[in-house]
Amino acid sequence: MTTARNRRDLLKTSALAGGSLLLGSTRREARAGQKTAANPTLKTITNLRTIHGNFTDREIPDETVETILQASVRAANSSNMQTYSIVVVRDREKMRQVCNYRGSCMLLYCVDFTRIKTSAEALGHSYWPDSIVHLVTAGINTAFAAQTAVIAAQSLGVDCLTTNGIHRGDMERVWTLLDLPKSSCFPLIAVVMGYPTKEPDHKKGRLCGPGVIHREKYHQLTDKEMKQVVAAYDDKARHLALNAAWSNQGHKHYLDWLFKVWLKRDAAPTPAETQMLGLLKRSGFIDLQKT
Ligand SMILES: Cc1cc2nc3c(=O)[nH]c(=O)nc-3n(C[C@H](O)[C@H](O)[C@H](O)COP(=O)(O)O)c2cc1C
C-alpha cells in the first residue's frame, strides 16, 4: 500500500531527477512550444511545474495572495454564478491536517452552492442543487478557478502544489477543521503555495499528439501509434514518468510500472473512495439510490 509519505517522496524524487525538457510528442511540437513561449503568458504556462511539498518557511506577502485570489475568480464559470468557495489557510499545521502538505498558504477550492442558496432564500425563492449536473458544472467552475490561481501565482514567482490530499484518509476532518457546510459544499482540490527549497532539475513532459489531441473527430490509436506512446513514456529524456527509477525496478516499460505498481494500489475502492460517495450523498449532489 502506497502511503502519503512515499507518494510524496516518489513525486519529489522524480521531479528533482535531472534531464532536459521536451514538452511535445515530436520535435516539431517541441519547437512550436519553444517558439510560442516567447509570449509572456505562454512562458508562464510553459514554466508551470509542481513543487511536491518541499516549500521553505518564507511567507508569501498578503498582497500577493490577494492578487492571486483576484485573478482566480476571473476564470470563466457557468452563468457567472461562481459556484465555489475558496478557503484561504495560512496556518501551516492546519494546512497539513487538511491536505497533508505545508506551504506558506493553502487555497482550498470547494464546489459550493451555499451562497447561492442563501441568496435565493433571502429573496423568497427556492433553490436546491441536487443533481450530478450541478456537481459536474460546479466542479468545472471550481477547477478553472484553481488552475487560474496556479497560473497567476507562477506569474508572480510563487510556486504551487495542486493536491487532492484532502480526499485521502478521513475526509470528515476537512469539514470539521474548516467548518464547511455539510450540504451543497464539497472540497474539490487544494492549492498549496510557497517557495521551493530546491528547484526541480527538469519539468515533466506531456504527450501532445495522437491519443491526446484528436482533429475533427476521435481517432483511436493505431498499433504503431500505441508503440510510440509506450516508447514516449520509456524515453527518459521526455520526463513523462512519475517514477524515474522504473527500469531499475525490473520493468520493461514505464507503463508496466504504472499499471503493476502505481495503479494497483487503487485496484479496489479504498475506504476513502467509499467515504467520498457517502459525503457526496450527504452534500445533496447525488442520490445513491438512483446510481
Ligand atoms: C488532481 C491533482 C491531484 C494531485 N495530487 C498531488 C499530490 O497529492 N501530491 C503531489 O505531490 N502532486 C500532486 N499533483 C501534481 C501532479 O503529480 C503533477 O501535476 C504531475 O505529476 C505533473 O507534474 P508537473 O505539474 O510538475 O508538470 C496533483 C495534480 C492534480 C491535478
PDBQT file of the ligand as one rigid body, heavy atoms in Angstrom, charges set to zero:
ROOT
HETATM    1  C1  LIG A 301      -5.976  16.474  -9.148  1.00  0.00    +0.000 C 
HETATM    2  C2  LIG A 301      -4.494  16.510  -8.860  1.00  0.00    +0.000 A 
HETATM    3  C3  LIG A 301      -4.022  15.928  -7.708  1.00  0.00    +0.000 A 
HETATM    4  C4  LIG A 301      -2.664  15.944  -7.419  1.00  0.00    +0.000 A 
HETATM    5  N1  LIG A 301      -2.231  15.469  -6.225  1.00  0.00    +0.000 NA
HETATM    6  C5  LIG A 301      -0.919  15.525  -5.909  1.00  0.00    +0.000 A 
HETATM    7  C6  LIG A 301      -0.460  15.103  -4.637  1.00  0.00    +0.000 A 
HETATM    8  O1  LIG A 301      -1.241  14.740  -3.768  1.00  0.00    +0.000 OA
HETATM    9  N2  LIG A 301       0.859  15.154  -4.386  1.00  0.00    +0.000 N 
HETATM   10  C7  LIG A 301       1.756  15.609  -5.296  1.00  0.00    +0.000 A 
HETATM   11  O2  LIG A 301       2.958  15.634  -4.995  1.00  0.00    +0.000 OA
HETATM   12  N3  LIG A 301       1.367  16.050  -6.518  1.00  0.00    +0.000 NA
HETATM   13  C8  LIG A 301       0.046  16.025  -6.842  1.00  0.00    +0.000 A 
HETATM   14  N4  LIG A 301      -0.395  16.501  -8.055  1.00  0.00    +0.000 N 
HETATM   15  C9  LIG A 301       0.585  17.040  -9.010  1.00  0.00    +0.000 C 
HETATM   16  C10 LIG A 301       0.883  16.041 -10.110  1.00  0.00    +0.000 C 
HETATM   17  O3  LIG A 301       1.632  14.956  -9.597  1.00  0.00    +0.000 OA
HETATM   18  C11 LIG A 301       1.671  16.758 -11.210  1.00  0.00    +0.000 C 
HETATM   19  O4  LIG A 301       0.890  17.790 -11.734  1.00  0.00    +0.000 OA
HETATM   20  C12 LIG A 301       2.083  15.813 -12.327  1.00  0.00    +0.000 C 
HETATM   21  O5  LIG A 301       2.956  14.825 -11.866  1.00  0.00    +0.000 OA
HETATM   22  C13 LIG A 301       2.773  16.574 -13.456  1.00  0.00    +0.000 C 
HETATM   23  O6  LIG A 301       3.879  17.268 -12.953  1.00  0.00    +0.000 OA
HETATM   24  P1  LIG A 301       4.052  18.834 -13.177  1.00  0.00    +0.000 P 
HETATM   25  O7  LIG A 301       2.823  19.516 -12.633  1.00  0.00    +0.000 OA
HETATM   26  O8  LIG A 301       5.290  19.190 -12.413  1.00  0.00    +0.000 OA
HETATM   27  O9  LIG A 301       4.214  19.047 -14.629  1.00  0.00    +0.000 OA
HETATM   28  C14 LIG A 301      -1.759  16.517  -8.348  1.00  0.00    +0.000 A 
HETATM   29  C15 LIG A 301      -2.242  17.134  -9.502  1.00  0.00    +0.000 A 
HETATM   30  C16 LIG A 301      -3.605  17.151  -9.753  1.00  0.00    +0.000 A 
HETATM   31  C17 LIG A 301      -4.119  17.866 -10.984  1.00  0.00    +0.000 C 
ENDROOT
TORSDOF 0
